[in-house]
Amino acid sequence: MKIGFHGGVGEVTGSRHLLEAEGLKILLDCGLFQGHRKEAADKNRRTPFDARTVDVLLLSHAHMDHSGAIPLLVKNGFKGTIFCTDATLDMTALMLKDSARLQENDAYFYNNLHKTDGLAISPLYTEPDVEASLRLFKAAPYETWIPLSPKVRFRFHNAGHVLGSAMIEVEVQTAAGKRTVFFTGDLGRRKALMMDSPNAPKDVDYLLIESTYGDRVHETVDDVEGIMQGVVAKAVKEKGKIIIPSFALERTQELVFVLEKMLRHNQIPPIPVYVDSPMALSLTEIFSKYRNGFSFSPEFKDYVAKEGDPFAFKTVKYTRTTEESKKLNDAPGPMIVLSASGMCEGGRVLHHLRNGIEKPSTQILIVGYQGEGTLGRRLQEGAKTAKIFDVTHPVNATVTTLHTFSAHADRDDLLWFMKTAAPSPRTIFLVHGDPKDRIALKAHLAAEGLTRVECPEYGQVFDLA
């Protein structure tokens, strides 16, 4: 057995890990690299292994940094089965189609804007490429072994990160005995706003675990309502807009859940809330479909039983058309606008930022991880100017980061998970984290007596005994 790391190492995008065991090549996730447009495009177009030789893809969840490069894999010759949970299948189908449309629309807008400059970009893939990929998907339930060969099988476990997210356990019968590889994907928090918490695995030989927040402890979810009250009060007083670059999957639904609840109970003054993302609306409908499902926490299910469906669109307004989106740019505040993409690298949020970033009354709330090189990261780090569609704008808006909404395990959650795994794995591989976070987490693990820890680099391959 061996495992190669071809993305999502030393960074938090482009998750791709290739496990080779007993004659099978098993790809764990196939995500898009996100970041500076040209650098990300170059990475995404370069597949570091022969897609035609991969037998199966096991997908942890629907986020683009884990699923977004699947159409490229298929374009390059992959013909195997793609396994994921049923909710992930529903959401990935929507998100990949939306990704293709966004790439085509962004390319059209960019190329028109710069047609006199001789600059042009092209989409990574189109909707027909996505349709070809979706024909290879197959849903699998949690906690059920699925054979891949006489010697290899896998099963999914709840990851607690987003709806349908899964940790992946692969069991291999080798000449030396049974070996287990366990991949967390993105790991949820022990206490989250909506998702049920994950359980640490038992009898794992090789653990691949994310390290996104390996050196940070989040604010508790109990702080959410107090924080949002202050943000809304400022917007109402200054008649300003609150622009929230929000991932269409999970973060938007969490914010809708919180805001809907606060508006229902008069915890904030009446303020228009718009979700400017057709994709987020479609995903929210899937959340409503699965609201009594396995992934949600008992507390969330209790709320649904007492209060009704929080995604029933009673107070939050959703925009579908481009015309509706454009009207929000000209409408006066106060208002809240949630729009994708979550790292400010594409989509409708760029137009809202372009129209609001120079105004002191605007608040920009960063509510998710911002990859290095993204506009979201630059705003988070206090950039004085922002280049949007290659036009530079002064940043006069207030930019605030709220880690309270993070769906990723923090340092303490990660340490708990690894310390609880019994017995301790032969090797722990830290993936999906910036270098400083991985190094810090490795040091924290050493202090806890866990020293068989690796921080793989891009392209590195490890033999598994």
Protein Blocks (a to p, Z undefined) as FASTA:
>chain_A
ZZddeehihiaehiacdddeehiacdehjaddeddfklmmmmmmmccbdfklpmbdcdfb
lcfklmmmmmmmmmnopabdcdddfklmmmmmmmmmmmmmmmmmmmmmmmmmmmmnopac
ddfbdfklmmmmmmmgccddehiacdfbfkbccddddehlaghiacdddddddfkbpcdd
ddekjaddfbdfkbccddddehifbdcddfklmmbccddfklmmmmmmmmmmmmmmnopa
cdddddfehjlmmmmmmmmmmmmnopaccdddddddfklmmmmmmmmmmmmmmklcfklm
mmmmmnopfklommbccdfbfmlmmmmmmpccddddddddfkopgcjklmmmmmmmmpmk
bccddfbdcdehiaklmmmnopabdceehiacddfbdcdddfklpcbdcfklmmmmmmmp
ccddfbdcdehiafklmmmmmmmmmmnopabbcdddehiacddZZ
